[in-house]
Amino acid sequence: MRVAGQVLIDSDVDTFHDATLYVYAEDVGMLDESAVPLAVERIDHVSHRKGETTALPFVVDFTVKNPCSDTIVRAHISMSKTPEICRGDWVTVQAFSVDLSSRHDNMLLQLQKVT
């Protein structure tokens, strides 16, 4: 399965340089358990300039382990370049569901600052 799209950074976001973008595909089929990572795309050297809208293209390829489960995509821009979410990073705040019977070529992910 392949999911492609863009992570959008609004023009009012402060300028930053040399961050790392992580885009995850996760199996969230079990309500009482943590999400199961299926794949991650890591993009280094991400930069943004305040006053401009930045669109960061991504492609995540993954194998569906359980076709009856729900799969989501989430994103994280790390200012510290690590997968751990820290204050000052940017994350998706809603689940972007993946319909396993359809193609996903134009997914748009918007982020919110971790405060």
Buried (B, 14 or more C-beta within 10 A) or exposed (E): BEBBBBBBBEEEBEEBEEBBBBBBBBBBBEEEEEBBEBBBBEBEEBEBBEEEEBEBEBEBEBEBEEEEBBBBBBBBBBBEEEEEBEEBBBBBEEBBEBEEEEEBEEBEBBBEEBE
